[in-house]
Amino acid sequence: MSIKLGSVVFVLLACFIAKISFETAIAEKNPEKVNERSPASIDQSYNDHMNKR
């Protein structure tokens, strides 16, 4: 009575997919934007240029 390697791999893969699905299901739907970046200098220069017109 031996267990084939493919069966073990399949069970591990199924557990991994179930774990990812579970984490996705309980994840926060709208996380706060903690990495809100400031506008780049080229963006600011472009905005200044467009506002002067």
ABEGO torsion letter per residue (X at the ends): XBBBAAAAAAAAAAAAAAAAAAAAAABBABBBBAABBBBBAAAAAAAAAAAAX
